[in-house]
Amino acid sequence: MKLTVYRYKVWDHQDDNQAQIPPFYAIREYIEQLEGASVIEEDYLEVDESDLDVDGRISSN
């Protein structure tokens, strides 16, 4: 089954002006559970479900 995974950014709690982009894509459900995270809507991939780890992530490398 194909799923859409997204890049996302997570805001640093100590410096609100600094966002970090993790080195992987993730399913929307995973991202929505993270505090301070937001989806980068225009940066996504269609991948096979079997390519994802148990958290619904795939490396961007």
MMTF fields as JSON, N, C-alpha, C and O atoms, coordinates in Angstrom:
{
  "mmtfVersion": "1.0.0",
  "mmtfProducer": "UNKNOWN",
  "numBonds": 243,
  "numAtoms": 244,
  "numGroups": 61,
  "numChains": 1,
  "numModels": 1,
  "chainsPerModel": [1],
  "groupsPerChain": [61],
  "chainIdList": ["A"],
  "bondAtomList": [4, 2, 8, 6, 12, 10, 16, 14, 20, 18, 24, 22, 28, 26, 32, 30, 36, 34, 40, 38, 44, 42, 48, 46, 52, 50, 56, 54, 60, 58, 64, 62, 68, 66, 72, 70, 76, 74, 80, 78, 84, 82, 88, 86, 92, 90, 96, 94, 100, 98, 104, 102, 108, 106, 112, 110, 116, 114, 120, 118, 124, 122, 128, 126, 132, 130, 136, 134, 140, 138, 144, 142, 148, 146, 152, 150, 156, 154, 160, 158, 164, 162, 168, 166, 172, 170, 176, 174, 180, 178, 184, 182, 188, 186, 192, 190, 196, 194, 200, 198, 204, 202, 208, 206, 212, 210, 216, 214, 220, 218, 224, 222, 228, 226, 232, 230, 236, 234, 240, 238],
  "bondOrderList": [1, 1, 1, 1, 1, 1, 1, 1, 1, 1, 1, 1, 1, 1, 1, 1, 1, 1, 1, 1, 1, 1, 1, 1, 1, 1, 1, 1, 1, 1, 1, 1, 1, 1, 1, 1, 1, 1, 1, 1, 1, 1, 1, 1, 1, 1, 1, 1, 1, 1, 1, 1, 1, 1, 1, 1, 1, 1, 1, 1],
  "groupList": [{"groupName": "MET", "atomNameList": ["N", "CA", "C", "O"], "elementList": ["N", "C", "C", "O"], "formalChargeList": [0, 0, 0, 0], "bondAtomList": [1, 0, 2, 1, 3, 2], "bondOrderList": [1, 1, 2], "singleLetterCode": "M", "chemCompType": "L-PEPTIDE LINKING"}, {"groupName": "LYS", "atomNameList": ["N", "CA", "C", "O"], "elementList": ["N", "C", "C", "O"], "formalChargeList": [0, 0, 0, 0], "bondAtomList": [1, 0, 2, 1, 3, 2], "bondOrderList": [1, 1, 2], "singleLetterCode": "K", "chemCompType": "L-PEPTIDE LINKING"}, {"groupName": "LEU", "atomNameList": ["N", "CA", "C", "O"], "elementList": ["N", "C", "C", "O"], "formalChargeList": [0, 0, 0, 0], "bondAtomList": [1, 0, 2, 1, 3, 2], "bondOrderList": [1, 1, 2], "singleLetterCode": "L", "chemCompType": "L-PEPTIDE LINKING"}, {"groupName": "THR", "atomNameList": ["N", "CA", "C", "O"], "elementList": ["N", "C", "C", "O"], "formalChargeList": [0, 0, 0, 0], "bondAtomList": [1, 0, 2, 1, 3, 2], "bondOrderList": [1, 1, 2], "singleLetterCode": "T", "chemCompType": "L-PEPTIDE LINKING"}, {"groupName": "VAL", "atomNameList": ["N", "CA", "C", "O"], "elementList": ["N", "C", "C", "O"], "formalChargeList": [0, 0, 0, 0], "bondAtomList": [1, 0, 2, 1, 3, 2], "bondOrderList": [1, 1, 2], "singleLetterCode": "V", "chemCompType": "L-PEPTIDE LINKING"}, {"groupName": "TYR", "atomNameList": ["N", "CA", "C", "O"], "elementList": ["N", "C", "C", "O"], "formalChargeList": [0, 0, 0, 0], "bondAtomList": [1, 0, 2, 1, 3, 2], "bondOrderList": [1, 1, 2], "singleLetterCode": "Y", "chemCompType": "L-PEPTIDE LINKING"}, {"groupName": "ARG", "atomNameList": ["N", "CA", "C", "O"], "elementList": ["N", "C", "C", "O"], "formalChargeList": [0, 0, 0, 0], "bondAtomList": [1, 0, 2, 1, 3, 2], "bondOrderList": [1, 1, 2], "singleLetterCode": "R", "chemCompType": "L-PEPTIDE LINKING"}, {"groupName": "TRP", "atomNameList": ["N", "CA", "C", "O"], "elementList": ["N", "C", "C", "O"], "formalChargeList": [0, 0, 0, 0], "bondAtomList": [1, 0, 2, 1, 3, 2], "bondOrderList": [1, 1, 2], "singleLetterCode": "W", "chemCompType": "L-PEPTIDE LINKING"}, {"groupName": "ASP", "atomNameList": ["N", "CA", "C", "O"], "elementList": ["N", "C", "C", "O"], "formalChargeList": [0, 0, 0, 0], "bondAtomList": [1, 0, 2, 1, 3, 2], "bondOrderList": [1, 1, 2], "singleLetterCode": "D", "chemCompType": "L-PEPTIDE LINKING"}, {"groupName": "HIS", "atomNameList": ["N", "CA", "C", "O"], "elementList": ["N", "C", "C", "O"], "formalChargeList": [0, 0, 0, 0], "bondAtomList": [1, 0, 2, 1, 3, 2], "bondOrderList": [1, 1, 2], "singleLetterCode": "H", "chemCompType": "L-PEPTIDE LINKING"}, {"groupName": "GLN", "atomNameList": ["N", "CA", "C", "O"], "elementList": ["N", "C", "C", "O"], "formalChargeList": [0, 0, 0, 0], "bondAtomList": [1, 0, 2, 1, 3, 2], "bondOrderList": [1, 1, 2], "singleLetterCode": "Q", "chemCompType": "L-PEPTIDE LINKING"}, {"groupName": "ASN", "atomNameList": ["N", "CA", "C", "O"], "elementList": ["N", "C", "C", "O"], "formalChargeList": [0, 0, 0, 0], "bondAtomList": [1, 0, 2, 1, 3, 2], "bondOrderList": [1, 1, 2], "singleLetterCode": "N", "chemCompType": "L-PEPTIDE LINKING"}, {"groupName": "ALA", "atomNameList": ["N", "CA", "C", "O"], "elementList": ["N", "C", "C", "O"], "formalChargeList": [0, 0, 0, 0], "bondAtomList": [1, 0, 2, 1, 3, 2], "bondOrderList": [1, 1, 2], "singleLetterCode": "A", "chemCompType": "L-PEPTIDE LINKING"}, {"groupName": "ILE", "atomNameList": ["N", "CA", "C", "O"], "elementList": ["N", "C", "C", "O"], "formalChargeList": [0, 0, 0, 0], "bondAtomList": [1, 0, 2, 1, 3, 2], "bondOrderList": [1, 1, 2], "singleLetterCode": "I", "chemCompType": "L-PEPTIDE LINKING"}, {"groupName": "PRO", "atomNameList": ["N", "CA", "C", "O"], "elementList": ["N", "C", "C", "O"], "formalChargeList": [0, 0, 0, 0], "bondAtomList": [1, 0, 2, 1, 3, 2], "bondOrderList": [1, 1, 2], "singleLetterCode": "P", "chemCompType": "L-PEPTIDE LINKING"}, {"groupName": "PHE", "atomNameList": ["N", "CA", "C", "O"], "elementList": ["N", "C", "C", "O"], "formalChargeList": [0, 0, 0, 0], "bondAtomList": [1, 0, 2, 1, 3, 2], "bondOrderList": [1, 1, 2], "singleLetterCode": "F", "chemCompType": "L-PEPTIDE LINKING"}, {"groupName": "GLU", "atomNameList": ["N", "CA", "C", "O"], "elementList": ["N", "C", "C", "O"], "formalChargeList": [0, 0, 0, 0], "bondAtomList": [1, 0, 2, 1, 3, 2], "bondOrderList": [1, 1, 2], "singleLetterCode": "E", "chemCompType": "L-PEPTIDE LINKING"}, {"groupName": "GLY", "atomNameList": ["N", "CA", "C", "O"], "elementList": ["N", "C", "C", "O"], "formalChargeList": [0, 0, 0, 0], "bondAtomList": [1, 0, 2, 1, 3, 2], "bondOrderList": [1, 1, 2], "singleLetterCode": "G", "chemCompType": "PEPTIDE LINKING"}, {"groupName": "SER", "atomNameList": ["N", "CA", "C", "O"], "elementList": ["N", "C", "C", "O"], "formalChargeList": [0, 0, 0, 0], "bondAtomList": [1, 0, 2, 1, 3, 2], "bondOrderList": [1, 1, 2], "singleLetterCode": "S", "chemCompType": "L-PEPTIDE LINKING"}],
  "groupTypeList": [0, 1, 2, 3, 4, 5, 6, 5, 1, 4, 7, 8, 9, 10, 8, 8, 11, 10, 12, 10, 13, 14, 14, 15, 5, 12, 13, 6, 16, 5, 13, 16, 10, 2, 16, 17, 12, 18, 4, 13, 16, 16, 8, 5, 2, 16, 4, 8, 16, 18, 8, 2, 8, 4, 8, 17, 6, 13, 18, 18, 11],
  "groupIdList": [1, 2, 3, 4, 5, 6, 7, 8, 9, 10, 11, 12, 13, 14, 15, 16, 17, 18, 19, 20, 21, 22, 23, 24, 25, 26, 27, 28, 29, 30, 31, 32, 33, 34, 35, 36, 37, 38, 39, 40, 41, 42, 43, 44, 45, 46, 47, 48, 49, 50, 51, 52, 53, 54, 55, 56, 57, 58, 59, 60, 61],
  "secStructList": [7, 3, 3, 3, 3, 3, 3, 3, 3, 3, 3, 7, 1, 1, 7, 6, 6, 7, 3, 3, 7, 7, 1, 3, 3, 3, 7, 2, 2, 2, 2, 2, 6, 1, 6, 6, 3, 3, 3, 3, 3, 3, 3, 3, 3, 3, 3, 3, 4, 4, 4, 1, 7, 6, 6, 1, 3, 3, 3, 7, 7],
  "xCoordList": [0.837, 0.0, 0.887, 1.863, 0.55, 1.297, 0.781, -0.424, 1.716, 1.384, 2.133, 3.198, 1.582, 2.252, 2.976, 2.385, 4.265, 5.06, 5.566, 5.806, 5.727, 6.055, 7.328, 7.665, 8.038, 9.091, 8.384, 7.257, 9.019, 8.421, 9.504, 10.679, 9.085, 10.025, 9.524, 8.323, 10.479, 10.178, 10.827, 12.023, 10.024, 10.534, 11.28, 10.824, 12.428, 13.258, 12.573, 12.284, 12.315, 11.615, 12.442, 11.878, 13.75, 14.606, 14.797, 15.038, 14.694, 14.873, 13.756, 13.88, 12.665, 11.485, 11.733, 10.893, 12.86, 13.171, 13.913, 14.176, 14.247, 15.063, 14.229, 13.743, 14.073, 13.368, 14.371, 15.307, 14.174, 15.025, 14.211, 13.03, 14.855, 14.203, 14.871, 16.032, 14.156, 14.724, 15.141, 14.631, 16.053, 16.588, 15.703, 16.216, 14.4, 13.505, 12.133, 11.78, 11.384, 9.991, 9.143, 9.609, 7.904, 7.043, 5.587, 5.206, 4.781, 3.347, 2.754, 3.285, 1.675, 1.046, 0.661, 0.8, 0.186, -0.235, 0.928, 0.744, 2.111, 3.293, 3.637, 3.898, 3.636, 4.001, 3.031, 3.449, 1.759, 0.749, 0.884, 0.378, 1.551, 1.747, 2.936, 3.078, 3.78, 4.974, 4.653, 3.979, 5.126, 4.903, 5.791, 6.996, 5.196, 5.943, 6.303, 7.117, 5.717, 6.038, 4.979, 3.799, 5.421, 4.476, 4.912, 6.102, 3.94, 4.154, 4.595, 4.075, 5.553, 5.926, 5.146, 5.587, 3.989, 3.019, 3.588, 3.235, 4.458, 4.946, 6.119, 6.588, 6.599, 7.729, 7.269, 7.263, 6.888, 6.351, 6.803, 7.278, 6.647, 6.959, 5.818, 5.113, 5.633, 4.725, 5.607, 6.443, 5.427, 6.273, 5.416, 4.242, 6.023, 5.35, 5.339, 6.314, 4.258, 4.128, 5.259, 5.708, 5.714, 6.771, 8.129, 9.028, 8.294, 9.552, 9.669, 10.748, 8.582, 8.565, 8.994, 8.817, 9.565, 9.885, 8.619, 7.544, 8.722, 7.538, 6.839, 5.666, 7.541, 6.939, 6.336, 5.738, 6.489, 5.954, 6.909, 6.476, 8.212, 9.232, 10.096, 10.204, 10.71, 11.672, 12.774, 12.499, 14.0, 15.142, 15.049, 14.568, 15.507, 15.496, 16.757, 16.894, 17.675, 18.919, 18.739, 19.687],
  "yCoordList": [-1.172, 0.0, 1.243, 1.315, 2.209, 3.462, 4.457, 4.58, 5.16, 6.187, 7.466, 7.422, 8.588, 9.869, 10.211, 10.195, 10.522, 10.957, 12.368, 12.736, 13.149, 14.561, 14.912, 14.276, 15.939, 16.562, 17.455, 17.887, 17.728, 18.615, 19.356, 18.989, 20.4, 21.154, 21.168, 21.152, 21.199, 21.219, 22.471, 22.703, 23.269, 24.512, 24.21, 23.431, 24.838, 24.713, 25.484, 26.672, 24.823, 25.453, 26.555, 27.478, 26.474, 27.48, 28.699, 29.796, 28.53, 29.637, 29.546, 28.828, 30.271, 30.178, 30.573, 30.317, 31.185, 31.591, 30.501, 30.649, 29.416, 28.367, 27.104, 26.501, 26.715, 25.465, 24.432, 24.756, 23.191, 22.096, 21.194, 20.945, 20.708, 19.768, 18.409, 18.233, 17.458, 16.124, 15.45, 15.802, 14.497, 13.866, 12.75, 11.792, 12.858, 11.848, 12.447, 13.522, 11.721, 12.04, 11.193, 10.168, 11.612, 10.839, 10.973, 11.923, 10.001, 10.093, 11.239, 11.602, 11.783, 12.935, 12.634, 13.499, 11.433, 11.071, 11.152, 11.575, 10.751, 10.834, 12.296, 12.668, 13.11, 14.526, 15.254, 16.059, 14.978, 15.661, 15.362, 16.125, 14.275, 13.932, 14.661, 14.671, 15.264, 15.936, 17.37, 18.094, 17.768, 19.131, 20.097, 19.881, 21.148, 22.168, 21.798, 22.48, 20.734, 20.293, 20.77, 20.865, 21.07, 21.419, 20.774, 20.684, 20.337, 19.655, 20.67, 21.784, 20.274, 21.064, 20.45, 19.479, 21.024, 20.436, 20.162, 19.159, 21.035, 20.888, 19.919, 19.679, 19.364, 18.432, 17.065, 16.811, 16.193, 14.885, 13.82, 14.127, 12.576, 11.418, 10.427, 10.38, 9.64, 8.497, 7.263, 6.996, 6.51, 5.348, 4.135, 4.263, 2.967, 1.746, 1.695, 2.079, 1.231, 1.118, 0.276, 0.547, -0.729, -1.612, -0.916, -1.436, 0.247, 0.999, 1.824, 2.334, 1.965, 2.81, 2.041, 0.826, 2.77, 2.126, 2.035, 2.418, 1.543, 1.33, 2.627, 2.606, 3.768, 5.069, 5.747, 6.817, 5.138, 5.729, 6.72, 7.71, 6.465, 7.375, 6.663, 5.437, 7.479, 6.979, 8.012, 9.212, 7.569, 8.473, 9.302, 8.819, 10.546, 11.402, 11.227, 11.863, 10.379, 10.144, 9.136, 8.829],
  "zCoordList": [0.0, 0.0, 0.0, 0.747, -0.829, -0.917, 0.125, 0.342, 0.763, 1.739, 1.394, 0.777, 1.788, 1.618, 2.91, 3.99, 2.788, 3.934, 3.66, 2.51, 4.715, 4.588, 5.344, 6.342, 4.853, 5.642, 6.64, 6.4, 7.724, 8.716, 9.471, 9.437, 10.15, 10.968, 12.402, 12.67, 13.305, 14.732, 15.305, 15.13, 15.986, 16.576, 17.86, 18.696, 17.999, 19.201, 20.328, 20.179, 21.442, 22.563, 23.221, 23.809, 23.131, 23.757, 22.868, 23.372, 21.565, 20.619, 19.593, 18.601, 19.824, 18.965, 17.512, 16.649, 17.239, 15.868, 15.096, 13.903, 15.774, 15.158, 14.944, 15.901, 13.697, 13.389, 12.908, 12.177, 13.318, 12.873, 11.957, 12.2, 10.899, 9.989, 10.188, 9.82, 10.761, 10.993, 9.672, 8.609, 9.742, 8.532, 7.972, 7.393, 8.136, 7.579, 7.29, 7.776, 6.49, 6.199, 7.148, 7.645, 7.401, 8.3, 7.875, 7.192, 8.295, 8.018, 8.849, 9.898, 8.371, 9.025, 10.478, 11.342, 10.751, 12.102, 13.096, 14.237, 12.665, 13.526, 13.807, 14.951, 12.775, 12.912, 13.833, 14.665, 13.689, 14.496, 15.987, 16.81, 16.352, 17.757, 18.387, 19.61, 17.569, 18.074, 18.483, 17.751, 19.628, 20.098, 19.312, 19.191, 18.787, 18.062, 16.639, 16.016, 16.106, 14.746, 13.766, 14.101, 12.543, 11.484, 10.171, 9.87, 9.41, 8.132, 7.083, 7.023, 6.262, 5.088, 3.93, 3.315, 3.644, 2.701, 1.309, 0.688, 0.813, -0.561, -0.696, -1.808, 0.405, 0.372, 0.876, 2.08, -0.044, 0.327, -0.664, -1.758, -0.262, -1.1, -1.004, 0.004, -2.041, -2.022, -1.878, -2.74, -0.798, -0.527, -0.181, 0.165, -0.28, 0.145, 1.665, 2.311, 2.224, 3.668, 4.266, 5.379, 3.542, 4.034, 4.148, 4.809, 3.519, 3.593, 4.869, 5.173, 5.62, 6.81, 8.055, 8.139, 9.026, 10.301, 11.152, 10.691, 12.363, 13.209, 13.585, 13.955, 13.497, 13.802, 12.572, 12.688, 11.4, 10.177, 9.546, 8.956, 9.662, 9.129, 8.094, 8.075, 7.231, 6.261, 6.126, 6.113, 6.028, 5.917, 4.643, 3.617, 4.707, 3.531, 2.692, 1.647, 3.129, 2.371, 1.293, 0.57]
}
